[in-house]
Amino acid sequence: MRDAAPRFSPTAAWPVPALLCGWLLGTALQLQQAALWPPWAYGVLAGLALPVLVLPGRAGRRAVVWAWIAGALLAFGSAGLRSVAFDAEALSPALEGVDLRVTGVVAAMPQRRDNGDARLRLAVESAEQVTGQVGRAVALPPVLDLSWYATQHGREPRPVPDVHAGERWRLNVRLKAPHGARNPHGFDYELWMWEQGVQAGGYVRTSARLDERLGAPRLLGQTWRYPVEQARQAVRDAIVRHLASGGSDSARDRAAGVVAALVTGDQRAIERSDWQLFRVTGVAHLVSISGLHITMFAWLAALLVGWLWRRSAALCLAYPAPSAALVGGVLLAAAYALFSGWGVPAERTLLMLATVTLLRLSGRRWPWPQVWLLACAVVVAFDPWALLQAGFWLSFVAVGILFATDSGAADAGGMGVGGRFAALLREQTCITVALAPLTLVLFGQISVVGLVANLLAIPWVTVLVTPLAMLGVLWAPLWQAAAWCVQALSWWLSWLASWPFAQLTLAQAPLWAGVAAVVGGIVLVLRLPWQVRALALTLVLPALWWQPPRPAPGQFDLLAVDVGQGQAVLVRTATHSLLYDAGPRYGETSDAGQQVLVPLLQSLGERLDTLVLSHGDSDHIGGAAAIIAQQPQADVLGSIPPEHPLQARHPVRACVAGQAWQWDGVRLTVLHPGEAPPAGEPVLLRGSASNARTCVLRIATDHGVAALLAGDIERAQEQALVRSGAPLAADVLVVPHHGSKTSSSDAFLDAVQPALALVQSGYRNRFGHPAAPVVQRYRDRGITLVASPACGAASWSSQDGQLRCERERSKRYWHHRVVGDGAEGDEGQ
């Protein structure tokens, strides 16, 4: 008599989900560490897990508790050990900003920009520090993220040669540790680089003088390494050659970028305007290599393998066709994920599919919550930092919702066309409703038209566009068909995006309100009595109505935003907001406005009353266009000439000394410049002439607490203000001209007498801001000087006078630990 098939035993299986839950908990706790412990401490914790798990005499509920503890100890210890090992490869601070000669192999297909610049990943083989004509061997992180500029800050352009994956190059570089902006609710660039496995970034040093002294960049030859990246680059370049119009047809060029992204995973090929369209309509997940692509590819591949397998009786006798289809689907999906760049979402989805497949092949029939939990734990075991990624939560919550709602997709085979469409509609509705609160918590915005957009976009992209794009590798004309489909989809999405209130943007709620909203969204779609589901709405409301606390009447606060080498200061009173400057321009297609300030204002729920543009330098108005587009109601005040392009977007009132207004018991006064030049008189936009027209703003309470925003005024303007008797005294000073040698004169500092001075500058900026003599002047007067590289976004309130640094508030072990004030320049760039 054969043994009975194994049955699921709730009592026996309880420790398994407890162990998995403990693993997730231990990983989450380790990710909260501000600094890493010694490796032996993590080893001890991991070693304690086994005895805790196998101690005799543990049964029933006690076994569950000890399984939780064992899983947490093992996860905490293993994640800590991995972090310590990776952190040991970090770039030495002594090697930042020095000349290095590096030999390495291009490890990923380079990214080309429209201006001729290139960005590449280099796997280091050897490196030496160059001093004069002598080189000294040094140790560098295994992988470098390098920029190769065609333009060198106003010097003669030097075209960047064609660089291909797998090539071995010898390059002269300067490096620095990964260092990104740290702002409330902002993107964590340093975490992203950590998860990418990159511990240093920098740029290639080349010019006629440097090449003569250090040697020109040199191609040493092609290698066999990184064959997948070589193939990806060849396919991407072929798509661009086949589809790009050379600028004559922008719609076709944009479609070419989407096709290239779908085939090779090169998301930078997609235009910024297209990304914005995809986000507004809620279909951004369809044009990147996401979990949906990998899952659909695995499903189609499994159907194909199963169909082919059943054509052979010998194969069916050797191995069952359903099992072969599962294995083949996962393997082919892995090949697709590898070819598309092995991004984090693709890796995460593939691990989940492989886990479920292995469970099915083993003959085990676990309840869906246990299967779901196992998949989560496996993904986190491979990538602990996935817990901090929005995509992880969106993916697994969506899968859990599909399991829990039992949408009926499994029975779709017996349905007619109408039944299939109804099942699809219900499934998409459940996902949209359940994920809406989570999307709001993660991004502060949701697409109102997302349900309508995805009903067409999901089948259009997954069944039509992506197969055509992939088959184009075999027959290139299919790329054109895929591009036409992309253009048709863009037309549909553009029409949806034009709807009123196509996207809802709200202030980012705190954790408690966010968790309540996510739970409420999940309960809403579960098969529960309608009374229970109606009550779930009350869980969602706090996140929808949340507004961040504001200063009390008669008080104000400042937020010196971390925008790199530039300036942007948010001033808030009880009911009003002002933004002083709009940060720098980072490149031809990016600026602080769209990358930092617009998301920040949205997350804080700010509606600007006034935008002050102190003067026309690009590090102060680089993001102004994005701010004006997002906050069209704001009054714009500044020292911007009439012929400036910004005047065409929004009229800019001239900033003139004596202008003053009062908000909620707080007085704002313009101290500089004097009368505007007569109409028709030309105004210079650059250099000291532009700085001389800087709009200086003083904010003060009735109790005399004040802040002074000095822009880029220089010594001559400082002395003029002192001589004029202007009310300069302030508790907080935003340091003039980022701490340049041309500003912060002795007489000016003696007149202001601040207790706190804030420097907005970039990490290792090429100007050397703040200059050492300027720093010393502040220290000699006992003034606390805080620079944004070390502090991140700096917030200060007139009510308590306390400074709060975002870098310290949200410190984690992967964040860059700045040595000193973090503002040492890189003047050789």
Secondary structure, 3 states (H helix, E strand, C coil): CCCCCCCCCHHHHCHHHHHHHHHHHHHHHHCCCCCCCCHHHHHHHHHHHHHHHHCCCCCHHHHHHHHHHHHHHHHHHHHHHHHHHHHCCCCCHHHECCCEEEEEEECCCCEECCCCCEEEEEEEEEEEEEECCEEEECCCCCEEEEEECCCECCECCCCCCCCCCCEEEEEEEEEECCCCCCCCCCCCHHHHHHHHCCCCEEEECCCHHHHHHHCCCEEEEECCCCHHHHHHHHHHHHHHHHHCCCCCCHHHHHHHHHHHHHHHCCHHHCCHHHHHHHHHCCCHHHCCCCHHHHHHHHHHHHHHHHHHHCCCHHHHHHCCHHHHHHHHHHHHHHHHHHHCCCCHHHHHHHHHHHHHHHHHHCCCCCCHHHHHHHHHHHHHHHCHHHHHCHHHHHHHHHHHHHHHHCCCHHHHHHCCHHHHHHHHHHHHHHHHHHHHHHHHHHHCEEECCHHHHHHHHHHHHHHHHHHHHHHCCCCCHHHHHHHHHHHHHHHHHHHHHCCCCCEEECCCCCHHHHHHHHHHHHHHHCCCCHHHHHHHHHHHHHHHHCCCCCCCCCCCEEEECCCCCCCCEEEECCCCEEEECCCCECCCCCEHHHHHHHHHHHHHCCCCCEEEECCCCHHHHCCHHHHHHHCCCCEEEECCCCCCCHHHHCCEEECCCCCEEEECCEEEEEEECCCCCCCCCCCCCCHHHHHHCCCEEEEEECCCCEEEECCCCCHHHHHHHHHHCCCCCCCEEECHHHHCCCCCCHHHHHHHCCCEEEECCCCCCCCCCCCHHHHHHHHHCCCEEEEHHHHCCEEEECCCCCEEEHHHHCCCCCCCCCCCCCCCCCCCC
